[in-house]
């Protein structure tokens, strides 16, 4: 693992903790309740894809939440910069994590197959 990869992983780890903390200070109850599942930074750490848990959210709710997050992104970036003393923060790109849904669906399919085999 190179030094740059170590720095990128450290930044991802820090952001995984700071973003939920920053969200908890917002006035919107829906945004305060979001769970960050993963943060993936670009090679130069100028951009960060922030993946959120979809549990209990309909598609329409997800679209509204993404719109709200787009409005507060600069404030979240500023919060992270200030908390860590960074000169600049990665630009956040919020996305909903579909992997959790896929994993649940696979578990359901495997249980169905297991029942059919018995």
C-alpha positions as CSV (number, residue, x, y, z in Angstrom):
1,X,0.0,0.0,0.0
2,X,1.4,3.3,-1.0
3,X,1.6,6.5,1.1
4,X,-1.1,8.1,-1.1
5,X,-3.5,5.1,-0.6
6,X,-2.9,5.3,3.2
7,X,-3.8,9.0,3.2
8,X,-6.9,8.4,1.1
9,X,-8.1,5.6,3.4
10,X,-7.5,7.8,6.5
11,X,-9.5,10.6,4.9
12,X,-12.3,8.2,4.1
13,X,-12.3,7.0,7.7
14,X,-12.4,10.5,9.1
15,X,-15.2,11.5,6.8
16,X,-17.2,8.4,7.7
17,X,-17.2,9.8,11.3
18,X,-17.5,13.5,10.6
19,X,-20.3,13.6,8.1
20,X,-22.9,12.0,10.4
21,X,-21.8,14.3,13.1
22,X,-22.3,17.3,10.7
23,X,-25.7,16.0,9.7
24,X,-26.8,15.8,13.3
25,X,-26.4,19.6,13.6
26,X,-28.8,20.3,10.8
27,X,-32.4,21.4,11.4
28,X,-34.0,18.8,9.0
29,X,-35.0,15.7,10.9
30,X,-34.8,13.5,7.8
31,X,-31.1,14.5,7.2
32,X,-30.3,14.0,10.9
33,X,-31.4,10.4,10.8
34,X,-29.3,9.4,7.8
35,X,-26.7,6.7,8.2
36,X,-23.4,6.9,6.2
37,X,-22.4,3.4,5.1
38,X,-19.3,4.2,3.1
39,X,-17.1,7.1,1.9
40,X,-15.0,6.6,-1.2
41,X,-12.5,9.4,-2.1
42,X,-11.0,10.0,-5.5
43,X,-7.3,9.5,-6.1
44,X,-6.4,13.1,-5.3
45,X,-8.9,13.3,-2.5
46,X,-10.7,16.2,-4.3
47,X,-14.0,14.4,-4.5
48,X,-15.8,12.0,-2.1
49,X,-18.7,9.7,-2.9
50,X,-20.8,9.4,0.3
51,X,-23.1,6.4,0.4
52,X,-26.2,6.5,2.6
53,X,-28.4,3.7,3.9
54,X,-31.8,3.4,2.2
55,X,-33.5,1.5,5.0
56,X,-37.1,2.7,5.4
57,X,-36.9,5.3,2.6
58,X,-39.1,5.3,-0.5
59,X,-37.8,6.5,-3.9
60,X,-39.6,9.8,-3.6
61,X,-38.1,10.3,-0.1
62,X,-34.6,9.5,-1.5
63,X,-35.0,12.1,-4.2
64,X,-36.1,14.8,-1.7
65,X,-33.2,14.0,0.6
66,X,-30.7,14.2,-2.2
67,X,-32.1,17.6,-3.1
68,X,-31.8,18.8,0.5
69,X,-28.3,17.4,0.7
70,X,-27.3,19.3,-2.4
71,X,-28.3,22.5,-0.7
72,X,-26.3,21.9,2.5
73,X,-23.2,20.2,1.0
74,X,-21.0,23.3,1.2
75,X,-21.9,23.7,4.9
76,X,-21.1,20.0,5.5
77,X,-17.7,20.4,3.7
78,X,-17.0,23.5,5.8
79,X,-17.8,21.6,9.0
80,X,-15.4,18.8,8.1
81,X,-12.6,21.3,7.1
82,X,-12.9,23.2,10.4
83,X,-13.1,20.0,12.5
84,X,-10.0,18.5,11.0
85,X,-8.1,21.8,10.3
86,X,-7.9,21.0,6.6
87,X,-7.1,23.6,4.0
88,X,-9.7,22.2,1.7
89,X,-12.3,19.4,1.9
90,X,-13.3,16.9,-0.8
91,X,-16.4,17.8,-2.7
92,X,-19.2,15.5,-1.5
93,X,-21.4,13.6,-3.9
94,X,-24.2,11.9,-2.0
95,X,-25.6,8.6,-3.2
96,X,-27.8,5.9,-1.8
97,X,-26.2,2.5,-1.2
98,X,-28.0,-0.1,-3.2
99,X,-25.6,-2.9,-2.1
100,X,-27.6,-3.4,1.2
101,X,-30.8,-4.0,-0.8
102,X,-29.0,-6.4,-3.1
103,X,-27.5,-8.3,-0.2
104,X,-30.9,-8.6,1.5
105,X,-32.4,-9.9,-1.8
106,X,-29.7,-12.4,-2.2
107,X,-30.3,-13.7,1.4
108,X,-34.0,-14.1,0.6
109,X,-33.2,-16.0,-2.6
110,X,-30.7,-18.3,-0.8
111,X,-33.3,-19.1,1.9
112,X,-35.9,-19.9,-0.8
113,X,-33.4,-22.2,-2.5
114,X,-32.5,-23.8,0.8
115,X,-36.2,-24.5,1.5
116,X,-36.7,-26.0,-1.9
117,X,-33.7,-28.4,-1.6
118,X,-35.0,-29.7,1.8
